[in-house]
Amino acid sequence: MTGNTPFVIRPIAEPQIIDNVYSHDQVERMFGVIRQHGPWKMVLAQHFKSAEEVVATMSGSMPEGTEPSFDMFLTPNFRGFFGQNGLSHYQELDDIFYSVDHLARVRSYWNAEFASPESMNFIVQGSSRNLDPAHLDGTSFRGVDGRNSPVWLLNTMGKSGLFQRWMMKKAQVISWFYQGKIGGGFTYWPEGPQGAPKRLAMPAWNRGVVTQNEMMYHRGEACGPMDKRMPDGLAFQSLWSADPDRADGWQITTDGKVIERVAPEEVRLMVHWTAQIYKDKQERDLVFGHSDDLTHDQVFEMFVADLRARGLTFRMPSDPLTDRDFIRLLTSTYDCGRPAIYPIEAPGPHQEQIAA
């Protein structure tokens, strides 16, 4: 796909809403791991080396003349992993990571023969703003995935439409645990960023969706009282952990100093389970046989060919994976646009302060 042919980002099927995703015991064990194995780093600190890389994962590029910085995207959201690369990190959560129910759900969603767990992460937070207009989760391609490539590159490959032949099929089971009364919902655009949004409202406990988030724009909504959404002293290196002075409490620290204590009723937890999908034996054997994998050289050759076909002139950097100017070029070229419509109950990031 070259030139200005439009490529619409949409999931393979409408997300399916499910209730009672986990048993009470499973929920208790997940919270237990989060309490016992922290502290947990901010999402921003785990995935990006520059602000340009953050922009590349979101919908829409920065206004002309705007120099992006990490401070523009700083929010008190923290992430950890229950499992990665098909491996459960905690034996007490093995039944959750290798869930037979989840595997059946995603096979049905894709109408596929095979599925295997890939990763399971969580994002935990108290009151929080959200500056994200909407984003895509990290896509994977045969030979190029999260194990050897940054998130910004994978998302840009997905947005471009150039690499559909190599794109891995995926599905997620995502669940929320939030008893707060202000915000915290999930907005998603199943018909593409120019289509009408849908919304899973909060409060909700143990409610979730089966979806394909790397091909569907979505955003978690701001939550909690406005005056608590940006703790004083929040920084790139801030951490989330259990509050040692309260059995069910939590805290945010920066350089060892407590900057915010979070009561359990203010906590919003999202649990994000992802599986790889193989439509049939032929596709399974293609993936595991590595007979048609991409390389980074091939990826950038295809990008360069498409950019030149569009009539663009540019300097090819020695390290395209980290060169900020080249990242900006790819981001602007394959910008799919930010969502055109937001729910009245959950306006976009520039309107949330008015709505709250």
N, C-alpha and C positions, 0 to 999 in steps of 0.2 A: 504494500500500500504506500504510494508516494504522492507527492503533490499536495493538493488541498482537499483530497477526498475526506469527508467527515467520518470520524470513527466515534461511535457512541458507546460510552461506558455503561454497561448494565449487566446485572447478574444473570446466570443461566435460568433462574426461576424466581418467582416472587418469594421473599423470605417467609418462613413458616414460624408463627409464634407458638411457643410451647410453655406450659406451666409445670411446676414441680419438677424442675430439671434434675435436681439431686435429692437424695434422701437427707433427712435431718442429720444423721450421723456423718454423711459425706460433707455436708456444709460445716459441721463442727470441726472436722479434721482439716479442711482447707483453711479455715480461720486459725486453727492451731498452728499449722505450718507457717502462716504469715507472722504470727506472734513470736514463734520460737526461732525463726531463721532470719530475721531482719538484722540490721536495717536494710531498707530498700532504696535504690537510687531513683532519681527523677527520670521519667520517660525521656525527656529531652537529652539528658546526659548519656543515655545508653546507645543512641542510634545515630547521632549526627556530629560531624566534625566542623561544620560551618553553618551559618544561618541560611546560606543559599541551598544547602541540602534539605533543610526544613521546608523551604518554599517549594522545592521540587516535588515534595510528597503531597502538597495541598492542592486545592482547586484554585486556579487563578495565580498570576504572577504579581510581583510587587509593582506599584505605580512607578512610572518613569522618574528616574532621579532619586528614588528611595534606596538607601543603603541598608539592607537587612542586618539585624543584630539579634543575638540570642535573647536579649531582654524583651524583644517584641513578642516572643512566643513563650515566655516564662509563665508556667502555671503549676500549682502544687499537686501534680499527679505523679504517682510513683508506681514502678513496675517491678515484678519478679516473675520467675518462671517455675512452674511445677514440672515441666518436662520440655525437652528440646531434641530435635533430630531423631525423633522416634523413641527416645529414652525417657522414662520416668525418673525424676530426680529424687523422689521421696517414696520409699517403700510403702508408707502408710497411705499413699494416694495412688498406688498401682491400679486399683480397681476403677478409679476415675479416669486416669490417663488412658488406660486400655479399655475404655467403656464399650461393652457390647451394644448398649442402647445407642450411644453416640454413633457408632459405626453403622448401625442399621438406619439411623436418621439420615446420615449424609449419603449413603448409597441410594436410599429412596429419593432424596432430593435431586440427585444427578441421574437417577435411573441407571445406575452403574453396577458392575459386577464386583468390583474390588475397592477397598478403602483401607488406609493404614494411618494410625495417629502420627502426626508430625510434631506438633508443639502444643503447649498449654501455658499461657501466661495469665497474669492478673494485673489490673490497675486499681490501686486503692487511693482514696483521697478523702479529705473532709470538704468543707466549703471551698469552691473553686470557680474561678472564671474560666471561660473557654474562648480563646482567640482564633480558633480553627474554623474557617468558613465551611469546611468539609474536607475529607481526605479519603484516600484509598489505602488499604493495608498492603503490606509488602507482597508483591507478586513473585512467582518462581517460574523459571524456565529450565528446560533440560540443559544441564551443564552450567547454568548461571542462576544462582539462588542466594539465599541469605548467608550461606556458609562461606561464600567467596566474593560477595558483592554487597555494596552499601544499599540501604533502603531506597535512597533517592534514584539510583540507577534502575532498580527493579521497577519502581513505580513509573518512571519515565518511559521505560520499555513498554509497560502495559498501556499507558496513555497513547503511545504513538500508533499502536495498531500494526507495527511492522513485524512483530515477533509472535503472532498468534499461532503459527505452526508449531512453535516450541513451548508454548505456554502450558504449565502444569495445571491440571484441574484440581481445584481445592474447594473445601466447604468448611464452614465454622459452626460450632454450637456455642453461642455467646449468651451468658446469663448475668443478671443484675441482682444486687442485694442492697437496697437503699430504702430506709424508712423515713428519710427527711421529707419535709412538706414543701420545699421550694426547689423547683427545677429537677435536674438530674436525669431527664429522659434521654431517649435515643431517637434521633431524626435520621431518616434515610431516603435516598432517591432511587427507587427501583427502576424508573424509566429513564435514567440519565440525568445529568445536572440541570437540564432545561425542563425536565418534567416536574410533575407535582410531587411534593415530599409526602412521606408517611411518618408516623411517630408512634413509638412505644412509650407511654407516659409513666411517670413515677408519682408516688412511691410504688415500688414493686419489690417483692422478695421471692427469689428463686424462680423468676420468670425469664424466658430467653427467646432466642430466634435461631433457626437454622438458615444459613445464608451463604453468599459468596462475596465477602467483603472486599476482596482485592479487585473486584469488578463492579463495585457499587459505592458511590459517594455516600458518606455517613459522618455523623458527628455526635459525640456525647455532649449533652447540654450543660451549661453552667448550673451550679447548684449551691444551695445554702444562702444565708443572709449576705447581702451585698457587702457589708462592711467587714466580712470575714473571708472574702474570696481571695485576697492576696495578703498572706501573713507578712508582717514587717520582718525584714531580714531574710526573706526567701532568696535563694541564690542557686546557681547551677549545681553546686555541690550539696544542696540540702538533702536530708534523708528522712525516711518514714520508719517508725519502729513502735513497738509496744511501750506504753507508759509504765515504767517500773513502780510508780506510786498509785496506780489504779488498775485493778485486776482486768477490767474490760476496756480500759482507755488506750489512747494512742497519742503519739507526739511527733512533731516535725522538728528536726534540729538542723542547725547550720554551724559547722565547725565545732560541734560538741555542745552548743548552746541551744536550749529549748526555745523555739520561737512561736510554737503553737501547740496547745493541748486539744485533742479532738475527742469528744464524747462518742460512745458507740452509736447513739441515735443519729449522729451527724455523718457517719462513715458511708461512703458509696464505694462498693466493691463490684468490679466487673471481672468475670472469669471467661477467658477466651480460648476455646479448644479448637484446634485446626487439624484437618485430615487431608492427606493426598488421595485423590480419586483416580481410578483407572477404569475406563469405560468397559474394557473387555481384555481378554488375554493378549491380544495383539498390542494394545497400548501398554499394558503392563510390561510385556517383553521389550518393547521399544525403549521404555524408560530405564529399565534395569540393565538392558544390554548396552546402553550408551553408544548406540550406532549412529545417532543423529543429534549429538549434543552441540550446543553453542559454545563458543569461546569469547572472551572479552575482545580479542582482536576482530573477530567476525561481527560482534555487536557494534563496535565503533565504525567498522567499514560500512555497515548497513546504514548507520546514522549519517555518516558523512555523505554517502551516495544520495540519501534522501534530502539532506540539507542542500546539497548542490543542485539537485533536481528542482528544488524550490527557488533556486537563484540566489541563495545566500552566500556571502563571502565571509570567511573567518580564518583565524590562525589555528591550526591543529596543535593542541598542547602536547607536551612530552608525557604528561600524566593526566589523561582525560578523566580519570576517576576522582581526582581531587581539585582540578583546576576550576576556580570559581567562575571565571568568565565563560568557560565552556558549559558549565552546569547551567548558568543563566541562559545561555543560548538555547540549550535543549529544553529548558523549562518553558521559555517563552514560545518556542516553535511548536511544542506539543501541549500547549495549554488548552485543556478542554473547557475552560471557563468555570467560574464558581457557580453554584446553584442559583437559579433565577428566582426561586420562590422558597420562602421559609414559612413554617407554621406560625400562625398568630401567637400561639402559646409559647413558642420557642424561636424568637427572632434571631437573625444572624449576629455575629460577634460584635458588630459596630452598633447594634441596636439593643443589646442585652442590658446595658446599664439603664436605658430608659424603661425597658419592660420590667426590670426588677424593682 
